[in-house]
Structures are given as structure tokens and as C-alpha cells.
Amino acid sequence: MNYQEILIKGTNFLKKNKIKNPYLDTELLLSKTIDRKREEILLNIYNKVENSEIKKFKYYLSRRERKEPIAYIIGYKYFWKYKFLTNKSVLIPRPDTELIIEESLNYLPIGRSKKILDIGTGSGCIIISLIKERPKCKATALDISLKAVKVAKTNAKLHQLENKINFINIDIDKYKSSNYDLIISNPPYINSIDYNRLDDDIKSHEPKLALSGGSDGFRNINKVIKKSKKLLKIYGKLILEIGHKQKNQTVKMLKDNNFYINKISKDLSEKDRCIVSTRLK
Ligand SMILES: C[S@@+](CC[C@H](N)C(=O)[O-])C[C@H]1O[C@@H](n2cnc3c(N)ncnc32)[C@H](O)[C@@H]1O
């Protein structure tokens, strides 16, 4: 079989199994199988595939058939400007989370050394992207999951930042070090009802610890706000990702904890997803 025949067969198979984006996924899986870029596949469409590679390709296809996310099968996902290794211990970085990077950069002047904390770092995608942009800053990133911290450290190494970010495996409840200029967090914020309604791709494969925010979805948002009040400098900024129906309650929690709301930014679907706030006292 050549690349073209494999692409047709793979796409039809995934389509039949109701997988979204069957052509793109097949291309990515073939690219992983033969270890060549997608552009190279398209330029060499009549190249033959070896039998051992067909076997490998079928294995990847069967994982996708069982709804395993493509980022776990191929082992990476692009976020902001960079490639991040991903496995089932970490949430797959989402494009919406890039709002945190855009907003954070407004408060991190080039050449200045600000102190940043990332709560619930997962793959490390947020803090690594920020430090790539602002290398003079000092960063700490924490996560309750040891496996996630290991992935984040590997990603930091991949981007030559292993000595610039301090990764800590700890529950935010137990973290004490303070005096941060900026705290960023994309906490788990999905409520129990919405969690049960998630697509199989997400619910059966991504870590519940990274998604579930307790019965009302606010357990971790509340923790992050209360903790940030203690860990931030006065006038330090908290930049938080929230679910699209969580704006009003999160704003109330922030105000009750003496934060000033600077900005609420929307994602590409025009939904409120990122709150920038300032610790007042
Ligand atoms: C929504 S994921 C975000 C991952 C990554 N920052 C991103 O945006 O792709 C939330 C992360 O918070 C971590 N987490 C959950 N509860 C925590 C806690 N109590 N203390 C520290 N980290 C926690 C999870 O393990 C998970 O990696």
C-alpha cells in the first residue's frame, strides 16, 4: 500500500466509527507511524509503506477508534508557539488557554524580572510559554499530580528552561511561599453534571483531577482565589481561566476577597473565559 491508499482507508475507517476530523487524524497517525512530516506525506503520496509500518498504523488507528485523543496517541500538542509533550497524566493544552498568555504578557514588561506562580501547571504549557516570552522572570509551577509535574519538567527541558522554572509537586492548599507579582491558573472547573456529559474523548481519557471542579465546579476556583490573596503582593495580578458560565460567581468571589476586576476576556466563541484581577489588600 502507498501513502494515498493508507490515507483513504484510514479516513474511511475513522469516518465509519464517527470520529471527528477523520482525514486530519489519519494524516497525523500516518505521520507518526512513518516518522515523517505531514507535508512530506503529501509530496510523496505514492511512496510505499512497509508491512511493519502498516501494523503500527493499524494499532494507532484502533486507539483512535476507541476515542483516545490524537494528542495522546501522537504524544504532543502545539500551544501558543510551542510543541508540548502530552500523555494521559496531563490535560491536553487547549487554544482557549492562550488567553491567559495574551493577558499575562500585558503585565510582564520585557526585560523586567517579575515573580510568577502557575497553579495546576499540568503539561507546563502556560508557564513555559510565558518564560519563553519573558526569560528574565522568575517562575514556580505547582501541581498536585506527581505524574503531571514529571511531564511539565520534561517539557521545560525540551524548551531549555529546566533551570528557569521551579516545579513543585504539592497541593495548592499546602503551598506557603508568597510575594508573587503574578499568579496564573487554569484550575479544574467543570461541575459534576457537565462532567458526566463530556465527550468520550475527554471523559474516558483525560485526567478527572484536571477537569472536575466538584459538584458546583467552583471548588478549585475558590481555593485559587483564597490562596492567591495570601500569596500575591499587594497590587499583584491574578489571571484565571473559568468556564463560560462561571463569570458572575467568580467575580463575586474575587470581590469578596478584595480583588479589583481589571478585565474579563472572551474566547473565540465570544464567551467569557479569562478574568484579570488585582489584589487590593
Ligand atoms: C485544567 S488542568 C490545567 C493544566 C494546564 N495548566 C493547562 O492549562 O493546560 C488543572 C491542573 O490542576 C491540577 N490540580 C488539581 N487540583 C489541584 C490542587 N489542589 N493543587 C494543585 N494542583 C491541582 C491538576 O492536576 C491539573 O494538572
The ligand as an SDF file (V2000), in Angstrom:
LIG
                    3D

 27 29  0  0  0  0  0  0  0  0999 V2000
   -7.2970   22.2590   33.9660 C   0  0  0  0  0  0  0  0  0  0  0  0
   -5.7570   21.4990   34.3330 S   0  0  0  0  0  0  0  0  0  0  0  0
   -4.6740   22.7450   33.6940 C   0  0  0  0  0  0  0  0  0  0  0  0
   -3.3670   22.2280   33.1570 C   0  0  0  0  0  0  0  0  0  0  0  0
   -2.5430   23.2710   32.4160 C   0  0  0  0  0  0  0  0  0  0  0  0
   -2.2450   24.3960   33.2770 N   0  0  0  0  0  0  0  0  0  0  0  0
   -3.2800   23.7510   31.1810 C   0  0  0  0  0  0  0  0  0  0  0  0
   -3.8100   24.8650   31.2120 O   0  0  0  0  0  0  0  0  0  0  0  0
   -3.3290   23.0120   30.1890 O   0  0  0  0  0  0  0  0  0  0  0  0
   -5.6810   21.6960   36.0790 C   0  0  0  0  0  0  0  0  0  0  0  0
   -4.4470   21.1400   36.7770 C   0  0  0  0  0  0  0  0  0  0  0  0
   -4.5790   21.4240   38.1810 O   0  0  0  0  0  0  0  0  0  0  0  0
   -4.0770   20.3250   38.9200 C   0  0  0  0  0  0  0  0  0  0  0  0
   -4.6940   20.3510   40.2590 N   0  0  0  0  0  0  0  0  0  0  0  0
   -5.9410   19.9260   40.6130 C   0  0  0  0  0  0  0  0  0  0  0  0
   -6.1550   20.1290   41.9240 N   0  0  0  0  0  0  0  0  0  0  0  0
   -5.0220   20.7070   42.4150 C   0  0  0  0  0  0  0  0  0  0  0  0
   -4.6230   21.1450   43.7160 C   0  0  0  0  0  0  0  0  0  0  0  0
   -5.4430   21.0380   44.7680 N   0  0  0  0  0  0  0  0  0  0  0  0
   -3.3930   21.6770   43.8700 N   0  0  0  0  0  0  0  0  0  0  0  0
   -2.5600   21.7830   42.8090 C   0  0  0  0  0  0  0  0  0  0  0  0
   -2.8770   21.3790   41.5510 N   0  0  0  0  0  0  0  0  0  0  0  0
   -4.0890   20.8620   41.3570 C   0  0  0  0  0  0  0  0  0  0  0  0
   -4.4380   19.1140   38.0830 C   0  0  0  0  0  0  0  0  0  0  0  0
   -3.6240   18.0100   38.4100 O   0  0  0  0  0  0  0  0  0  0  0  0
   -4.2390   19.6490   36.6570 C   0  0  0  0  0  0  0  0  0  0  0  0
   -2.9460   19.3720   36.1810 O   0  0  0  0  0  0  0  0  0  0  0  0
  1  2  1  0
  2  3  1  0
  2 10  1  0
  3  4  1  0
  4  5  1  0
  5  6  1  0
  5  7  1  0
  7  8  2  0
  7  9  1  0
 10 11  1  0
 11 12  1  0
 11 26  1  0
 12 13  1  0
 13 14  1  0
 13 24  1  0
 14 15  1  0
 14 23  1  0
 15 16  2  0
 16 17  1  0
 17 18  1  0
 17 23  2  0
 18 19  1  0
 18 20  2  0
 20 21  1  0
 21 22  2  0
 22 23  1  0
 24 25  1  0
 24 26  1  0
 26 27  1  0
M  CHG  2   2   1   9  -1
M  END
$$$$
